[in-house]
Structure formats: structure tokens, C-alpha cells
């Protein structure tokens, strides 16, 4: 898939770290450090602008290392960038830890995963087919 990108940051374009990586790290593009206090959230800009092919989306996801080690995650995970959006990519970060966290310019703050998607056409019916699970939800298939 080819994606058009404008990079107004001073950082390299997002890239895959390994041959099997699904996501590309994206970096903060900020003029001064941003301190996230516990339970505080902020939109962190990246300097990136995308033109995605119709039928695709870019998903903004947390970096597992930041989440596990520092309690920093993407609030609306995954965030969706639609193919018709042309603004700057921003990441809604939240600090779920008990300590302040400082975001520096160039820091890897999230991952970007590109994905194809389908558009649904609703077919309204009066009944759905039966399954073994039925209406069981929210943990109904787990260990009892």
C-alpha cells in the first residue's frame, strides 16, 4: 500500500522496526516538553499529515513499553484516522500512573497501524441465527 505523507517535523518518517512489525512508531513534535500529571491527558502533535487510500484507516495505538513501564497510553485506543482526514496527526495520551511523565520532542509516543476495512450495508431482519453462545457477553466464554 502506498500512502502520501507530509512530514513537517524534524524527525524521520515512521518506519517498521522489524520485518514482522505491524505498527510503526510515531514521535512527538513539540516545541517544549509536556508534563503529564497523574490522570492528565493531552493531545500531542506529530507533524505528520496523511492521505490514506479510500478503504483504509490508520490506527493510533499505545506503545506497550510506555504502557507497561510508565503507565502512559492512548486514551481512545485505537484512535482512527480516516482516509478523508487531512489535518495533523495528534495522539491523545493519558498518564495512568501516580507520577508525572515528561514527553520530549522526538520521543516515540504511539504506534501507527494501517488497516483495510469494509463498509457495511445493513440488512434489517426480525430474527438472528442461533449460536452456542447466544446472548452471552462480557466474560461469558471465560473460565467459570
C-alpha positions as CSV (number, residue, x, y, z in Angstrom):
1,X,0.0,0.0,0.0
2,X,1.3,3.4,-0.9
3,X,0.4,6.3,1.4
4,X,1.1,10.0,0.8
5,X,2.6,11.8,3.7
6,X,3.8,15.3,4.6
7,X,6.3,15.4,7.4
8,X,6.6,18.9,8.9
9,X,8.6,17.5,11.9
10,X,12.4,17.3,12.1
11,X,12.1,13.5,12.7
12,X,12.4,10.6,10.3
13,X,9.3,9.2,8.7
14,X,7.6,6.4,10.7
15,X,9.1,3.1,9.9
16,X,8.8,-0.6,10.8
17,X,11.4,-1.7,13.3
18,X,11.4,-5.4,12.2
19,X,10.3,-7.4,9.1
20,X,7.2,-8.7,11.1
21,X,6.2,-5.4,12.8
22,X,2.6,-4.5,12.3
23,X,3.0,-0.9,13.6
24,X,5.3,2.0,13.1
25,X,6.4,4.2,16.0
26,X,5.4,7.8,15.7
27,X,7.1,10.6,17.5
28,X,6.1,13.8,19.4
29,X,6.7,17.0,17.5
30,X,6.6,19.7,20.2
31,X,8.4,22.9,20.8
32,X,8.9,22.3,24.6
33,X,8.5,19.3,26.9
34,X,4.9,18.5,28.0
35,X,4.5,17.2,31.6
36,X,1.5,14.9,32.1
37,X,0.5,14.7,35.7
38,X,-1.3,11.6,37.0
39,X,-4.7,11.1,35.3
40,X,-4.0,14.1,33.0
41,X,-4.4,13.8,29.2
42,X,-3.1,15.9,26.3
43,X,-3.1,15.9,22.6
44,X,0.5,15.5,21.4
45,X,1.1,16.6,17.8
46,X,3.4,14.7,15.4
47,X,4.0,17.0,12.5
48,X,2.6,14.2,10.2
49,X,-0.2,14.6,7.6
50,X,-1.5,11.6,5.7
51,X,-3.5,10.9,2.6
52,X,-4.7,7.3,3.0
53,X,-6.3,5.3,0.2
54,X,-10.1,5.0,0.5
55,X,-10.9,1.7,2.2
56,X,-8.0,2.1,4.6
57,X,-7.6,3.6,8.1
58,X,-4.6,4.4,10.3
59,X,-5.0,3.2,13.8
60,X,-3.2,5.0,16.6
61,X,-2.3,2.5,19.3
62,X,-0.3,2.6,22.6
63,X,3.3,1.6,22.7
64,X,3.5,-1.4,25.0
65,X,6.7,-0.3,26.7
66,X,5.3,3.1,27.7
67,X,2.1,1.5,28.9
68,X,3.8,-1.3,31.0
69,X,6.8,0.7,32.3
70,X,5.3,4.2,32.7
71,X,1.5,3.9,32.7
72,X,1.3,6.1,29.5
73,X,-1.4,5.0,27.0
74,X,-3.5,6.3,24.1
75,X,-6.9,7.3,25.6
76,X,-9.1,6.4,22.6
77,X,-7.2,3.3,21.7
78,X,-7.2,2.6,18.9
79,X,-7.7,6.0,17.6
80,X,-8.8,6.0,14.0
81,X,-7.5,8.3,11.2
82,X,-10.0,8.2,8.3
83,X,-9.0,8.3,4.7
84,X,-10.6,11.7,4.2
85,X,-8.8,13.4,7.2
86,X,-6.1,15.9,6.1
87,X,-5.1,17.5,9.4
88,X,-2.1,16.9,11.5
89,X,-1.9,13.5,13.3
90,X,-2.3,14.0,17.0
91,X,-2.2,11.4,19.8
92,X,-4.4,11.6,22.9
93,X,-2.0,10.4,25.6
94,X,-3.1,9.9,29.2
95,X,-1.0,9.3,32.3
96,X,-2.5,6.4,34.3
97,X,0.5,6.3,36.7
98,X,1.0,8.0,40.1
99,X,4.0,10.0,38.9
100,X,4.5,12.9,36.5
101,X,5.7,11.9,33.0
102,X,7.6,14.3,30.7
103,X,7.2,14.0,27.0
104,X,10.1,15.3,25.0
105,X,10.3,16.3,21.4
106,X,11.2,13.3,19.2
107,X,10.0,10.8,21.8
108,X,8.2,7.7,20.5
109,X,4.7,8.1,21.8
110,X,2.5,5.7,19.9
111,X,2.3,3.2,17.1
112,X,0.5,3.7,13.7
113,X,-1.1,0.6,12.2
114,X,-2.5,0.8,8.7
115,X,-5.5,-1.4,8.0
116,X,-8.1,-2.1,5.3
117,X,-11.7,-2.0,6.2
118,X,-15.1,-2.9,4.8
119,X,-18.2,-0.7,4.6
120,X,-21.3,-2.4,5.9
121,X,-24.7,-2.3,4.3
122,X,-27.4,-3.0,6.9
123,X,-29.9,-5.8,6.2
124,X,-32.7,-5.4,8.7
125,X,-34.3,-8.6,9.9
126,X,-36.7,-9.7,12.6
127,X,-34.5,-12.6,13.9
128,X,-30.9,-13.6,14.0
129,X,-29.5,-17.2,13.7
130,X,-28.9,-19.2,16.8
131,X,-25.4,-20.0,18.1
132,X,-24.0,-21.9,21.1
133,X,-23.0,-18.6,22.7
134,X,-26.3,-16.9,22.1
135,X,-26.7,-13.7,24.1
136,X,-23.8,-14.4,26.5
137,X,-21.4,-11.4,26.6
138,X,-18.8,-9.7,28.8
139,X,-16.9,-12.7,30.0
140,X,-19.5,-15.3,29.2
141,X,-16.9,-17.5,27.4
142,X,-14.3,-17.4,30.1
143,X,-13.4,-19.9,32.8
144,X,-16.1,-20.4,35.4
